[in-house]
Structure formats: structure tokens, C-alpha cells
Amino acid sequence: MASQKTQKKKPAKKPVAIVVRGKRKESIARASIREGKGEVRINGFPLSVYGSPLARTLLAEPISMAGELAAKADISIIVKGGGAMGQTQACRTAIARALYKFSGEDAALKERMAHEDKFLLSEDVRRVEPKKYMGPKARARFQKSYR
């Protein structure tokens, strides 16, 4: 009898979040998505105040493609490294992958995203070429003058 009184109820579990990542150049974005009200936050700030208008437009593309699905999910993104547009592209890939996983890997959504831009679900593998010795940049060389 005493053991029944001391037994506590377990708190309700939080809904499980799906975590995906997106990369572009030196930027890495981790997105977690769970059921919610349709909010998108990047490093704690809402999408409406993020970066330039071009960056906001790029980030809104995968959200608009998902339609009603995006309105039922909260997306939280942590992005590090690189420049402003590299971070934007990394976030864009992370958002697209998160929505795709959240949809239960819907083939129609994947087709729409691939038709719009092939780098929405796959990463852009191009990187900056390293600088070589005997030159100011990766491929440029110092000019010689014999006069």
C-alpha cells in the first residue's frame, strides 16, 4: 500500500524531433523539426528578421513547396561557419531535408524540390580551391618582366 502512494507519475514525453543537416562551403546548418505552429527560427531569431530580403526569399522556397505540411511543423536551425550566403544555402538545404523527412519521405515533395533546384535535397560539393605557393591566389601567378 505504501509503495503505491510514493509512486510518482511520469511526465509526458516531448514529441520526437527529426534532426538533419545541410552544408554549403564552410557553413554547416543543423535543423530540428517537430510538430508545432509553423515557426521557423534560425539561431534563435525568427525567419522574418533573418539577413537580407534575398536570403529570406531563398529560405522561404522549400517552405512554400511543402505547403500545409510546413504550417504544422516548427523548425529550429543552428548554423555556424562561412559567410552570409553560404549559411543561407546551408539552412535552405537543411529546411528542405527536414520537411522531406517530416512528410514521411513523400515522393511527390521530393520530385517538386528536385525539379525546382537540384541542390535543395543534395549538397553542393564545390569548395574553394586552396592557394598554391609561388602565387597570390589559387591559380594566378606573379607576372615576370624582362625589361
LOVOZA-929766 format. One record per residue (C-alpha): residue in one letter; x, y, z; residue number from 1. Coordinates in steps of 0.2 Angstrom, whole numbers, plus 2048, in hexadecimal, padded with zeros to 3 digits. Example, Ala and Ser with C-alpha at 12.3 -4.5 7.8 and 13.67 -1.06 7.14 Angstrom:
! LOVOZA-929766
<pt><res>A</res><x>83E</x><y>7EA</y><z>827</z><n>1</n></pt>
<pt><res>S</res><x>844</x><y>7FB</y><z>824</z><n>2</n></pt>
***
This chain:
! LOVOZA-929766
<pt><res>M</res><x>800</x><y>800</y><z>800</z><n>1</n></pt>
<pt><res>A</res><x>80E</x><y>80C</y><z>804</z><n>2</n></pt>
<pt><res>S</res><x>817</x><y>809</y><z>7F4</z><n>3</n></pt>
<pt><res>Q</res><x>808</x><y>80F</y><z>7EA</z><n>4</n></pt>
<pt><res>K</res><x>807</x><y>820</y><z>7F3</z><n>5</n></pt>
<pt><res>T</res><x>81A</x><y>823</y><z>7F0</z><n>6</n></pt>
<pt><res>Q</res><x>819</x><y>81F</y><z>7DE</z><n>7</n></pt>
<pt><res>K</res><x>819</x><y>82E</y><z>7D3</z><n>8</n></pt>
<pt><res>K</res><x>812</x><y>831</y><z>7C2</z><n>9</n></pt>
<pt><res>K</res><x>81E</x><y>833</y><z>7B4</z><n>10</n></pt>
<pt><res>P</res><x>81D</x><y>843</y><z>7AA</z><n>11</n></pt>
<pt><res>A</res><x>817</x><y>843</y><z>799</z><n>12</n></pt>
<pt><res>K</res><x>824</x><y>840</y><z>78C</z><n>13</n></pt>
<pt><res>K</res><x>829</x><y>84E</y><z>780</z><n>14</n></pt>
<pt><res>P</res><x>825</x><y>84A</y><z>76D</z><n>15</n></pt>
<pt><res>V</res><x>834</x><y>843</y><z>765</z><n>16</n></pt>
<pt><res>A</res><x>83E</x><y>84F</y><z>75A</z><n>17</n></pt>
<pt><res>I</res><x>845</x><y>84A</y><z>749</z><n>18</n></pt>
<pt><res>V</res><x>857</x><y>851</y><z>747</z><n>19</n></pt>
<pt><res>V</res><x>85F</x><y>854</y><z>736</z><n>20</n></pt>
<pt><res>R</res><x>86E</x><y>85E</y><z>730</z><n>21</n></pt>
<pt><res>G</res><x>872</x><y>869</y><z>721</z><n>22</n></pt>
<pt><res>K</res><x>883</x><y>86F</y><z>71B</z><n>23</n></pt>
<pt><res>R</res><x>889</x><y>87C</y><z>70F</z><n>24</n></pt>
<pt><res>K</res><x>89C</x><y>881</y><z>70E</z><n>25</n></pt>
<pt><res>E</res><x>8A1</x><y>883</y><z>720</z><n>26</n></pt>
<pt><res>S</res><x>890</x><y>885</y><z>727</z><n>27</n></pt>
<pt><res>I</res><x>887</x><y>877</y><z>730</z><n>28</n></pt>
<pt><res>A</res><x>875</x><y>878</y><z>735</z><n>29</n></pt>
<pt><res>R</res><x>86C</x><y>86C</y><z>741</z><n>30</n></pt>
<pt><res>A</res><x>859</x><y>86C</y><z>740</z><n>31</n></pt>
<pt><res>S</res><x>84D</x><y>864</y><z>74C</z><n>32</n></pt>
<pt><res>I</res><x>83B</x><y>863</y><z>748</z><n>33</n></pt>
<pt><res>R</res><x>82C</x><y>85E</y><z>752</z><n>34</n></pt>
<pt><res>E</res><x>819</x><y>860</y><z>752</z><n>35</n></pt>
<pt><res>G</res><x>814</x><y>872</y><z>756</z><n>36</n></pt>
<pt><res>K</res><x>80D</x><y>882</y><z>750</z><n>37</n></pt>
<pt><res>G</res><x>818</x><y>885</y><z>740</z><n>38</n></pt>
<pt><res>E</res><x>826</x><y>890</y><z>748</z><n>39</n></pt>
<pt><res>V</res><x>837</x><y>890</y><z>740</z><n>40</n></pt>
<pt><res>R</res><x>845</x><y>896</y><z>74B</z><n>41</n></pt>
<pt><res>I</res><x>857</x><y>898</y><z>746</z><n>42</n></pt>
<pt><res>N</res><x>864</x><y>89A</y><z>754</z><n>43</n></pt>
<pt><res>G</res><x>855</x><y>89F</y><z>75F</z><n>44</n></pt>
<pt><res>F</res><x>84F</x><y>8AD</y><z>754</z><n>45</n></pt>
<pt><res>P</res><x>83F</x><y>8AB</y><z>74A</z><n>46</n></pt>
<pt><res>L</res><x>840</x><y>8AA</y><z>737</z><n>47</n></pt>
<pt><res>S</res><x>838</x><y>8BB</y><z>735</z><n>48</n></pt>
<pt><res>V</res><x>847</x><y>8C4</y><z>73C</z><n>49</n></pt>
<pt><res>Y</res><x>855</x><y>8B9</y><z>734</z><n>50</n></pt>
<pt><res>G</res><x>862</x><y>8C1</y><z>728</z><n>51</n></pt>
<pt><res>S</res><x>85D</x><y>8C9</y><z>718</z><n>52</n></pt>
<pt><res>P</res><x>84D</x><y>8C8</y><z>70F</z><n>53</n></pt>
<pt><res>L</res><x>856</x><y>8BD</y><z>702</z><n>54</n></pt>
<pt><res>A</res><x>85B</x><y>8B1</y><z>710</z><n>55</n></pt>
<pt><res>R</res><x>849</x><y>8B0</y><z>717</z><n>56</n></pt>
<pt><res>T</res><x>842</x><y>8AD</y><z>705</z><n>57</n></pt>
<pt><res>L</res><x>84F</x><y>89E</y><z>703</z><n>58</n></pt>
<pt><res>L</res><x>84A</x><y>897</y><z>714</z><n>59</n></pt>
<pt><res>A</res><x>837</x><y>899</y><z>710</z><n>60</n></pt>
<pt><res>E</res><x>838</x><y>88E</y><z>700</z><n>61</n></pt>
<pt><res>P</res><x>838</x><y>87D</y><z>708</z><n>62</n></pt>
<pt><res>I</res><x>82B</x><y>882</y><z>715</z><n>63</n></pt>
<pt><res>S</res><x>81F</x><y>888</y><z>707</z><n>64</n></pt>
<pt><res>M</res><x>822</x><y>878</y><z>6FE</z><n>65</n></pt>
<pt><res>A</res><x>81D</x><y>86E</y><z>70D</z><n>66</n></pt>
<pt><res>G</res><x>80D</x><y>878</y><z>70F</z><n>67</n></pt>
<pt><res>E</res><x>801</x><y>872</y><z>71D</z><n>68</n></pt>
<pt><res>L</res><x>80F</x><y>866</y><z>724</z><n>69</n></pt>
<pt><res>A</res><x>81A</x><y>875</y><z>728</z><n>70</n></pt>
<pt><res>A</res><x>80C</x><y>87D</y><z>731</z><n>71</n></pt>
<pt><res>K</res><x>80B</x><y>86E</y><z>73D</z><n>72</n></pt>
<pt><res>A</res><x>81D</x><y>86E</y><z>742</z><n>73</n></pt>
<pt><res>D</res><x>829</x><y>878</y><z>74C</z><n>74</n></pt>
<pt><res>I</res><x>83B</x><y>879</y><z>745</z><n>75</n></pt>
<pt><res>S</res><x>84A</x><y>87E</y><z>74F</z><n>76</n></pt>
<pt><res>I</res><x>85A</x><y>881</y><z>747</z><n>77</n></pt>
<pt><res>I</res><x>86C</x><y>883</y><z>74E</z><n>78</n></pt>
<pt><res>V</res><x>878</x><y>889</y><z>740</z><n>79</n></pt>
<pt><res>K</res><x>88B</x><y>88C</y><z>742</z><n>80</n></pt>
<pt><res>G</res><x>89A</x><y>891</y><z>737</z><n>81</n></pt>
<pt><res>G</res><x>89C</x><y>899</y><z>726</z><n>82</n></pt>
<pt><res>G</res><x>894</x><y>8A9</y><z>720</z><n>83</n></pt>
<pt><res>A</res><x>883</x><y>8AF</y><z>71F</z><n>84</n></pt>
<pt><res>M</res><x>87D</x><y>8A7</y><z>70E</z><n>85</n></pt>
<pt><res>G</res><x>886</x><y>897</y><z>712</z><n>86</n></pt>
<pt><res>Q</res><x>87C</x><y>896</y><z>723</z><n>87</n></pt>
<pt><res>T</res><x>86C</x><y>89A</y><z>719</z><n>88</n></pt>
<pt><res>Q</res><x>86F</x><y>88C</y><z>70D</z><n>89</n></pt>
<pt><res>A</res><x>873</x><y>880</y><z>71B</z><n>90</n></pt>
<pt><res>C</res><x>863</x><y>884</y><z>724</z><n>91</n></pt>
<pt><res>R</res><x>859</x><y>883</y><z>714</z><n>92</n></pt>
<pt><res>T</res><x>860</x><y>871</y><z>712</z><n>93</n></pt>
<pt><res>A</res><x>85D</x><y>86D</y><z>724</z><n>94</n></pt>
<pt><res>I</res><x>84B</x><y>873</y><z>723</z><n>95</n></pt>
<pt><res>A</res><x>847</x><y>869</y><z>713</z><n>96</n></pt>
<pt><res>R</res><x>84E</x><y>859</y><z>71A</z><n>97</n></pt>
<pt><res>A</res><x>845</x><y>85C</y><z>72B</z><n>98</n></pt>
<pt><res>L</res><x>834</x><y>85E</y><z>722</z><n>99</n></pt>
<pt><res>Y</res><x>837</x><y>84F</y><z>717</z><n>100</n></pt>
<pt><res>K</res><x>83B</x><y>844</y><z>726</z><n>101</n></pt>
<pt><res>F</res><x>82C</x><y>84B</y><z>72F</z><n>102</n></pt>
<pt><res>S</res><x>820</x><y>847</y><z>721</z><n>103</n></pt>
<pt><res>G</res><x>825</x><y>835</y><z>722</z><n>104</n></pt>
<pt><res>E</res><x>830</x><y>836</y><z>713</z><n>105</n></pt>
<pt><res>D</res><x>822</x><y>83B</y><z>707</z><n>106</n></pt>
<pt><res>A</res><x>828</x><y>838</y><z>6F5</z><n>107</n></pt>
<pt><res>A</res><x>81D</x><y>846</y><z>6EE</z><n>108</n></pt>
<pt><res>L</res><x>826</x><y>853</y><z>6FA</z><n>109</n></pt>
<pt><res>K</res><x>837</x><y>84C</y><z>6F5</z><n>110</n></pt>
<pt><res>E</res><x>833</x><y>84D</y><z>6E2</z><n>111</n></pt>
<pt><res>R</res><x>82C</x><y>85F</y><z>6E4</z><n>112</n></pt>
<pt><res>M</res><x>83C</x><y>864</y><z>6EE</z><n>113</n></pt>
<pt><res>A</res><x>848</x><y>85C</y><z>6E1</z><n>114</n></pt>
<pt><res>H</res><x>83F</x><y>864</y><z>6D3</z><n>115</n></pt>
<pt><res>E</res><x>841</x><y>875</y><z>6DB</z><n>116</n></pt>
<pt><res>D</res><x>853</x><y>874</y><z>6E0</z><n>117</n></pt>
<pt><res>K</res><x>85E</x><y>864</y><z>6E0</z><n>118</n></pt>
<pt><res>F</res><x>867</x><y>86B</y><z>6EF</z><n>119</n></pt>
<pt><res>L</res><x>858</x><y>86C</y><z>6FB</z><n>120</n></pt>
<pt><res>L</res><x>85A</x><y>85A</y><z>701</z><n>121</n></pt>
<pt><res>S</res><x>86C</x><y>856</y><z>6FB</z><n>122</n></pt>
<pt><res>E</res><x>87B</x><y>860</y><z>701</z><n>123</n></pt>
<pt><res>D</res><x>885</x><y>86B</y><z>6F5</z><n>124</n></pt>
<pt><res>V</res><x>896</x><y>862</y><z>6F6</z><n>125</n></pt>
<pt><res>R</res><x>8A0</x><y>871</y><z>6EF</z><n>126</n></pt>
<pt><res>R</res><x>8AD</x><y>878</y><z>6FA</z><n>127</n></pt>
<pt><res>V</res><x>8BA</x><y>886</y><z>6F9</z><n>128</n></pt>
<pt><res>E</res><x>8CA</x><y>881</y><z>6F1</z><n>129</n></pt>
<pt><res>P</res><x>8D9</x><y>883</y><z>6FD</z><n>130</n></pt>
<pt><res>K</res><x>8E7</x><y>88F</y><z>6F9</z><n>131</n></pt>
<pt><res>K</res><x>8F7</x><y>889</y><z>6F2</z><n>132</n></pt>
<pt><res>Y</res><x>908</x><y>88F</y><z>6F5</z><n>133</n></pt>
<pt><res>M</res><x>911</x><y>89B</y><z>6E9</z><n>134</n></pt>
<pt><res>G</res><x>901</x><y>8A4</y><z>6E6</z><n>135</n></pt>
<pt><res>P</res><x>8F4</x><y>8B1</y><z>6ED</z><n>136</n></pt>
<pt><res>K</res><x>8E5</x><y>8A6</y><z>6EB</z><n>137</n></pt>
<pt><res>A</res><x>8E0</x><y>894</y><z>6E7</z><n>138</n></pt>
<pt><res>R</res><x>8E4</x><y>895</y><z>6D4</z><n>139</n></pt>
<pt><res>A</res><x>8EB</x><y>8A6</y><z>6D1</z><n>140</n></pt>
<pt><res>R</res><x>8FE</x><y>8A8</y><z>6D0</z><n>141</n></pt>
<pt><res>F</res><x>909</x><y>8B7</y><z>6D2</z><n>142</n></pt>
<pt><res>Q</res><x>90E</x><y>8BF</y><z>6C1</z><n>143</n></pt>
<pt><res>K</res><x>920</x><y>8C0</y><z>6BB</z><n>144</n></pt>
<pt><res>S</res><x>927</x><y>8CF</y><z>6B3</z><n>145</n></pt>
<pt><res>Y</res><x>938</x><y>8CD</y><z>6A9</z><n>146</n></pt>
<pt><res>R</res><x>93A</x><y>8E0</y><z>6A5</z><n>147</n></pt>
***
